[in-house]
Amino acid sequence: MASPATPAVWARRACGTVCSFEMLLVLFLFAGRYKNDPRFEWFPVDITAAMGAASALAGAMVLYHRGGRVRRPALVLGSLYALFAGYAGLSLLWTPGVVYAHTKAFYLATLVLWALLSTAAIVAYDRARVRRFLVALVIFAGMMGLESTLLYLRSGFARVADIMGSNYLGVGRCVGPAALVVLGYLLYEAKSRRARLVSLLVLGWLFGIVVVLPGRGPLIATVVPMALPLLGGLRLRPGERGAVELTRSAARGLGVALLGAGALIAALLTTRRLFSLLRFATLFSQEGGGLSAGARVLNYRAAVLQWLQQPLLGHGIGAWPILAGVPDIRSYPHDILLETLAELGLVGAVLLVGVIVYAFRSLGTWAEIKRDKLRLVVLMLVLNTLLNALVSGDLPDNRFAFAALGLMVLPWGGSGRRA
């Protein structure tokens, strides 16, 4: 990621990030996490629209000063997504939906398109902007984390459901990716003991928030990508067939994992306030997570049955809630792949998967990713967002996932550069 060697340099760059295009973009991508906060009731217009317009204007200025140059992978990725969004708009011709269908098609063609293009064409144009975007993400997540921590303490360590007008899932889906960025800094960029200690404390704080919040999905989506640095640090030992060894960064990551596991075990033995872990324990009971898990399975089943009725073209954008017996309002099966199959059929699913596959191909092979640590951090972010998208939110709500896909077309650098 970034090249700062000390927390002081990290802090100076963080201050410069606050007034950057990347900070505006993060505020747009996560506008839904804070726009319903009562402290923003005075804002005269919708905050998502305002941040989208502001980031688009700032992005246009960046492109103007760059002479309008855009890298070819960004154009290809944007074109592939435009085909998907265009097909979703075309499906308005046969969808039974009216209100939500038109709103959803509009969001896919505007908000989500901008989320992907902004990172692919502007942020991923050079590696410095990618680093600045990651720092902006950590700054914003730190603000959300501070609000969560204060509310948790004021509530007497009770279960926290809403933070800044957003539910706990939204907060977890913001803080979790930031924890992965801090992990990447700890493993690959922190050179001094003080930098490693500070980043370890920040990582523990952010990860602790994800554990304390009741959401299971954000916790899984945070823990699973943490295995990538360990896998990336495995290498064959020269001259010894079948023998492997860990790089220094991977060994450090294993130490962090063992330290975190020990802390979690100790906390579980002394308190019952780790709500996300407790919801795993009650996953299939009528207490805690059972009802939520059961309802989600029914949603998945309904989406599969809808797809089987119209397997090729789907029922049309926004059709899922109506066919599931829900009014013409925002409703979804909590899995963007099943949502796409039900509403847009195999045609829509192939177009969506095409966007994802091209983004992964642009990131490179696993051997190349291991040599370029910035790519490894981006891969962790993408895995986090995709795992979240498979258990929560609809397509427009997962615009951060599309923004993460856009980051995958970043240029090569260092020893990971392709020949």
matplotlib code that plots the C-alpha trace (Angstrom):
import matplotlib.pyplot as plt

x = [0.0, 1.4, 5.0, 5.0, 7.5, 6.2, 2.8, 3.7, 4.1, 0.9, -0.9, 0.4, -0.8, -4.1, -4.6, -3.9, -6.4, -9.3, -9.5, -9.0, -11.2, -10.8, -12.3, -15.3, -15.6, -15.6, -18.3, -20.4, -19.9, -20.9, -23.5, -26.2, -24.2, -24.6, -27.2, -30.1, -28.2, -30.4, -27.4, -27.7, -31.4, -30.5, -29.0, -31.2, -30.9, -30.3, -26.7, -26.1, -27.0, -25.0, -21.9, -22.3, -22.5, -19.6, -17.4, -18.4, -17.4, -14.1, -13.5, -14.2, -11.6, -9.0, -9.7, -9.4, -6.0, -4.9, -5.8, -8.7, -6.4, -8.0, -6.3, -7.6, -8.6, -10.8, -12.6, -13.2, -14.4, -16.7, -18.1, -18.8, -20.7, -22.6, -23.8, -25.1, -26.8, -28.2, -29.7, -31.2, -32.8, -34.1, -35.8, -38.2, -40.1, -41.2, -40.9, -44.1, -42.5, -43.2, -42.0, -39.0, -38.1, -37.6, -35.7, -33.4, -32.7, -31.9, -29.5, -27.7, -27.2, -26.0, -24.9, -23.4, -21.9, -20.2, -18.9, -17.2, -16.0, -14.7, -12.3, -11.4, -10.8, -9.6, -8.4, -6.8, -5.1, -2.0, -1.0, -0.7, -4.5, -5.2, -3.2, -5.0, -8.3, -7.4, -6.3, -9.6, -11.5, -9.6, -10.3, -14.0, -14.2, -12.4, -15.2, -17.8, -15.8, -15.5, -19.3, -19.8, -17.4, -18.9, -22.4, -21.4, -19.8, -22.8, -25.2, -23.4, -22.0, -25.5, -26.2, -25.9, -28.3, -28.1, -25.1, -25.4, -28.7, -27.3, -27.9, -25.1, -24.6, -23.8, -21.3, -19.7, -19.4, -17.5, -15.2, -14.4, -12.7, -10.8, -9.4, -8.1, -6.3, -4.7, -3.7, -2.0, -0.1, 1.0, 2.3, 3.9, 4.6, 5.1, 8.9, 9.4, 8.2, 6.1, 4.4, 3.7, 2.4, 0.1, -1.3, -1.8, -3.8, -5.9, -6.4, -7.5, -9.9, -11.5, -11.8, -13.2, -16.0, -16.9, -16.9, -19.1, -21.7, -24.4, -23.8, -22.5, -21.9, -19.5, -17.5, -17.1, -16.3, -13.5, -12.0, -11.8, -9.7, -7.3, -6.1, -4.7, -1.5, -0.8, -1.4, 0.7, 3.6, 3.9, 6.7, 8.6, 11.9, 14.8, 16.2, 13.6, 10.8, 7.4, 8.8, 7.3, 8.3, 6.7, 8.0, 8.6, 5.3, 3.3, 4.9, 3.9, 0.4, 0.2, 1.3, -1.4, -4.0, -2.9, -2.9, -6.4, -7.7, -6.4, -8.0, -11.4, -11.2, -10.4, -13.2, -15.7, -14.8, -15.3, -18.2, -21.3, -21.0, -19.5, -22.8, -21.7, -20.2, -23.2, -25.4, -23.4, -24.1, -27.9, -27.9, -30.6, -32.5, -35.5, -33.3, -31.1, -30.0, -32.4, -35.3, -33.0, -31.2, -34.6, -36.0, -32.9, -33.1, -36.8, -35.7, -33.0, -35.5, -38.0, -35.2, -34.3, -37.9, -38.4, -35.3, -36.4, -39.7, -37.8, -34.2, -32.9, -34.2, -35.5, -38.6, -37.2, -35.5, -37.3, -39.5, -38.4, -40.4, -43.7, -43.3, -42.3, -45.6, -44.1, -45.5, -43.7, -41.0, -37.3, -36.9, -34.4, -33.2, -30.0, -27.7, -26.8, -26.2, -29.6, -31.1, -29.6, -30.7, -34.3, -34.7, -32.3, -31.9, -28.8, -28.2, -27.9, -25.9, -23.4, -23.0, -22.5, -20.0, -18.2, -17.5, -16.2, -14.0, -12.5, -11.6, -9.9, -8.0, -6.8, -5.5, -3.2, -2.3, -1.8, 1.9, 1.9, -0.5, 1.9, 4.7, 2.7, 1.4, -0.9, -2.7, -3.0, -4.7, -7.1, -7.9, -8.7, -11.1, -12.8, -13.2, -14.7, -17.2, -18.2, -18.8, -20.9, -22.9, -23.7, -25.5, -26.9, -28.1, -29.4, -27.4, -27.5, -26.8, -23.5, -21.9, -18.8, -18.4, -18.3, -15.9, -13.6, -13.8, -12.7, -9.6, -8.5, -7.4, -4.6, -1.3, 1.7, 4.5, 7.6, 8.5, 4.9, 5.1, 4.3, 6.9]
y = [0.0, 3.3, 4.0, 5.8, 4.3, 5.9, 6.8, 10.5, 10.3, 8.2, 11.0, 13.7, 11.9, 11.2, 15.0, 15.6, 12.9, 14.7, 17.3, 14.9, 13.5, 10.1, 11.3, 12.7, 9.4, 7.4, 9.8, 9.0, 5.3, 5.1, 7.9, 5.5, 4.8, 8.3, 10.3, 9.3, 10.6, 13.2, 15.5, 15.8, 16.6, 20.2, 19.1, 20.5, 17.6, 13.9, 13.3, 10.4, 12.6, 15.5, 13.4, 11.7, 15.1, 16.5, 13.5, 13.5, 17.2, 16.6, 13.5, 15.6, 18.1, 15.3, 14.0, 17.5, 18.2, 14.7, 15.5, 13.1, 10.0, 6.8, 3.4, 0.7, -1.8, 0.8, 1.4, -2.3, -2.8, 0.2, -1.0, -4.5, -3.0, -0.6, -3.7, -5.2, -1.9, -1.5, -4.9, -4.2, -1.1, -3.0, -5.5, -2.7, -3.8, -7.0, -6.6, -6.6, -4.0, -0.3, 2.0, 0.0, -1.3, 2.1, 3.4, 0.3, 0.6, 4.3, 3.6, 0.9, 3.3, 6.2, 5.5, 2.1, 3.0, 6.0, 3.9, 1.5, 4.2, 6.5, 3.9, 2.2, 5.3, 7.8, 6.2, 3.1, 5.3, 5.5, 3.7, 6.8, 7.5, 3.9, 4.4, 7.6, 5.9, 3.3, 5.9, 7.7, 4.5, 4.0, 7.6, 7.3, 3.9, 5.3, 8.0, 5.2, 3.1, 6.0, 6.6, 2.8, 2.7, 5.7, 4.4, 0.9, 2.4, 4.8, 1.9, 0.0, -2.6, -3.5, -4.6, -1.8, -1.8, 1.7, 4.0, 7.3, 6.3, 3.1, -0.4, -2.6, -4.4, -1.1, -0.2, -3.7, -3.5, -0.2, -1.0, -4.5, -3.4, -0.8, -3.4, -5.3, -2.2, -1.6, -5.3, -4.8, -1.8, -3.7, -6.6, -4.9, -1.2, -0.6, -0.6, 0.6, -1.0, 2.1, 1.9, -1.8, -1.2, 1.6, -0.3, -3.4, -1.4, 0.2, -3.2, -4.7, -1.8, -2.1, -5.8, -5.7, -3.5, -6.0, -8.7, -6.8, -5.7, -8.4, -9.0, -12.4, -11.5, -8.6, -10.8, -13.7, -11.2, -9.7, -13.0, -14.9, -12.4, -12.2, -15.7, -14.3, -12.8, -16.1, -18.0, -15.4, -15.9, -19.6, -20.6, -23.8, -24.2, -24.4, -27.9, -29.6, -31.2, -30.6, -28.4, -24.9, -21.9, -18.6, -15.2, -12.7, -10.8, -14.0, -15.1, -11.7, -12.2, -15.6, -14.1, -11.4, -14.1, -16.2, -13.1, -12.2, -15.7, -15.8, -12.4, -13.7, -16.9, -14.9, -12.5, -15.3, -16.9, -13.7, -11.9, -12.4, -9.1, -10.5, -10.4, -11.5, -14.7, -15.3, -15.1, -17.9, -20.0, -19.4, -19.7, -22.3, -21.7, -19.4, -17.1, -14.5, -15.5, -18.4, -16.3, -14.2, -17.3, -19.0, -16.0, -15.7, -19.3, -18.7, -15.7, -17.8, -20.5, -17.9, -16.5, -19.9, -20.8, -17.4, -18.0, -21.5, -20.0, -17.6, -19.0, -17.1, -13.6, -13.4, -11.6, -8.1, -5.7, -5.1, -8.2, -10.2, -8.4, -8.6, -12.3, -13.0, -11.5, -8.2, -4.8, -2.8, -1.6, -2.1, -5.7, -8.4, -12.0, -10.8, -12.4, -10.4, -13.5, -15.0, -11.6, -11.3, -14.8, -14.2, -10.7, -10.8, -14.5, -16.2, -13.3, -10.9, -13.3, -13.8, -10.1, -9.5, -12.4, -11.0, -7.8, -9.7, -12.1, -9.3, -7.4, -10.5, -11.1, -7.5, -7.9, -10.7, -14.3, -15.4, -15.4, -11.8, -10.7, -12.1, -10.0, -6.8, -6.2, -3.4, -5.9, -8.3, -5.6, -4.8, -8.5, -8.6, -5.7, -7.3, -10.6, -8.8, -6.9, -9.9, -12.1, -9.3, -9.0, -12.7, -12.3, -8.8, -5.8, -5.5, -4.6, -0.8, -1.1, -2.9, -0.1, -0.4, -3.9, -2.5, 0.3, -2.4, -4.2, -1.0, -0.9, -4.2, -2.5, -0.6, -0.4, -2.6, -1.6, -3.0, -6.6, -7.6, -5.8, -8.0, -8.6]
z = [0.0, 1.0, 1.5, 4.9, 7.3, 10.5, 11.9, 11.7, 7.9, 7.7, 9.7, 7.4, 4.3, 6.0, 6.6, 2.9, 2.0, 3.7, 1.0, -1.9, -4.6, -3.0, 0.2, -1.7, -3.4, -0.1, 1.3, -1.8, -1.6, 2.1, 2.1, 3.1, 6.3, 7.7, 5.7, 8.0, 11.1, 12.8, 12.9, 9.1, 9.0, 8.1, 4.8, 2.0, -0.5, -0.5, 0.7, -1.7, -4.7, -3.3, -2.7, -6.1, -7.8, -5.9, -6.5, -10.2, -10.5, -8.8, -11.0, -14.1, -12.9, -12.4, -15.9, -17.4, -15.8, -16.9, -20.5, -20.5, -20.5, -19.3, -19.3, -21.7, -18.9, -17.3, -20.6, -21.1, -17.6, -17.8, -21.2, -19.8, -16.9, -19.2, -21.1, -17.9, -16.8, -20.3, -20.3, -16.8, -18.3, -21.3, -19.0, -17.9, -21.1, -19.5, -15.7, -13.6, -11.4, -11.8, -8.9, -7.6, -11.0, -12.5, -9.5, -9.5, -13.2, -12.7, -9.8, -11.8, -14.7, -12.5, -8.9, -9.5, -12.9, -11.3, -8.4, -10.9, -13.3, -10.6, -9.3, -12.6, -14.7, -12.1, -8.8, -10.5, -13.1, -10.8, -7.6, -5.5, -5.9, -4.9, -1.8, -1.0, -1.5, 1.0, 3.5, 3.0, 3.6, 6.9, 8.0, 7.3, 8.9, 11.9, 12.3, 12.1, 14.5, 17.0, 16.9, 17.4, 20.3, 22.1, 21.7, 22.9, 26.0, 26.7, 26.4, 29.1, 26.7, 25.4, 21.9, 19.4, 16.5, 14.9, 14.5, 12.7, 11.2, 9.8, 10.9, 12.3, 9.0, 7.2, 9.9, 9.7, 6.0, 6.3, 9.3, 8.1, 4.8, 6.7, 9.1, 6.1, 4.8, 8.3, 8.3, 4.9, 6.3, 9.4, 7.4, 4.4, 5.2, 8.9, 9.3, 12.9, 16.1, 16.9, 13.5, 13.9, 17.5, 16.4, 13.4, 15.5, 18.1, 15.3, 13.7, 17.0, 17.6, 14.2, 14.2, 17.7, 16.5, 13.8, 16.5, 18.9, 16.3, 15.8, 12.1, 11.1, 7.4, 7.9, 10.4, 7.9, 5.1, 7.3, 8.6, 5.3, 3.4, 6.3, 5.2, 1.9, 3.3, 5.0, 1.7, -0.1, 2.3, 1.7, -0.6, -1.4, 0.5, -2.1, -2.4, -0.3, -2.2, -0.7, 2.1, 2.6, 4.6, 5.6, 4.6, 7.4, 6.6, 6.6, 9.9, 11.3, 10.0, 11.6, 14.9, 14.6, 13.9, 16.9, 19.1, 17.9, 18.4, 21.9, 22.7, 21.3, 23.4, 26.5, 25.8, 25.2, 28.5, 30.4, 28.7, 26.6, 24.7, 21.5, 19.7, 16.2, 17.7, 19.9, 16.8, 15.2, 18.3, 17.9, 14.1, 13.8, 17.0, 17.6, 19.7, 18.1, 14.6, 13.8, 12.5, 10.3, 8.9, 8.2, 6.4, 4.3, 3.2, 2.2, 0.1, -1.6, -2.4, -3.8, -6.0, -7.4, -8.2, -9.9, -12.0, -13.0, -14.3, -16.7, -16.9, -19.9, -19.7, -16.2, -15.0, -15.4, -13.1, -9.8, -10.2, -7.2, -4.5, -6.5, -7.4, -3.8, -2.5, -1.4, -2.5, -5.2, -2.8, -2.3, -1.4, -2.5, -1.7, 0.0, -2.7, -5.8, -7.9, -7.1, -7.5, -10.9, -12.0, -10.8, -12.4, -15.4, -16.1, -17.5, -19.8, -16.9, -14.8, -17.7, -18.1, -14.4, -14.1, -17.2, -15.3, -12.3, -14.4, -16.4, -13.2, -11.7, -15.0, -14.8, -11.3, -12.5, -11.6, -8.0, -8.5, -9.7, -6.9, -4.3, -5.7, -5.6, -2.1, -3.2, -5.4, -2.5, -0.4, -3.3, -3.6, 0.1, -0.3, -3.3, -1.5, 1.5, -0.7, -2.7, 0.4, 1.8, -1.4, -1.3, 2.0, 2.2, 0.1, -3.4, -6.5, -6.0, -2.3, -3.1, -5.1, -2.9, -4.3, -7.8, -6.7, -5.4, -8.7, -10.4, -8.3, -9.8, -13.0, -11.2, -13.0, -12.2, -10.0, -8.2, -8.5, -9.5, -12.9, -15.8, -18.5]

ax = plt.figure().add_subplot(projection="3d")
ax.plot(x, y, z, "-o")
ax.set_aspect("equal")
plt.show()
